[in-house]
Amino acid sequence: MRTSEIPSHADRLSELLAHVPHADMAVLGTIAPEPAVLAHTDDRARSLEVDQLRIGKGPSVEVATSQRAVLADLSQIRTYWPDFARRARELRLHSLLIVPLDPALPAGALSLYAHRSHAFDDRDEDVVRRSLPDFVRR
């Protein structure tokens, strides 16, 4: 699995965090053509993504496969992805917003994490979805 950083993507992730008020970290990952972390704003987010990609399970992998976003707190998803929930709790992350990448990119997801519960809402998802074309252009 690759963990190569694409500088323009890393810069864009940092910009995105400024527009989603309660997001503490972000990571961009893909499952095809091979599992890879393309960019991240925090090593904790990177390690959470790597864990999911390594075992092939977790909300980022599910979103990349299903092309359906996940907006939830850990308490809502712990039965679906117990290993992910346990690891996120160890990192003191309590909310997640994960959106599938544009179909023009390999199957992947843009994941935002927050330390507080109920950090994200539908408006945040809209902001993230509007930012996705920037990842294709850059």
Buried (B, 14 or more C-beta within 10 A) or exposed (E): EEBEEBEEBBEBBEEBBEEBEBBBBBBBBBBEEEBBBBBBBBEBBBBBBBBBBEEEBBBBBBBBBEEEBBBBBBEBBBEBBEEBBEBBEEBEBBBBBBBBBBEEBBBBBBBBBBBEEEBBEEEBBEBBBEBBEBBEEE
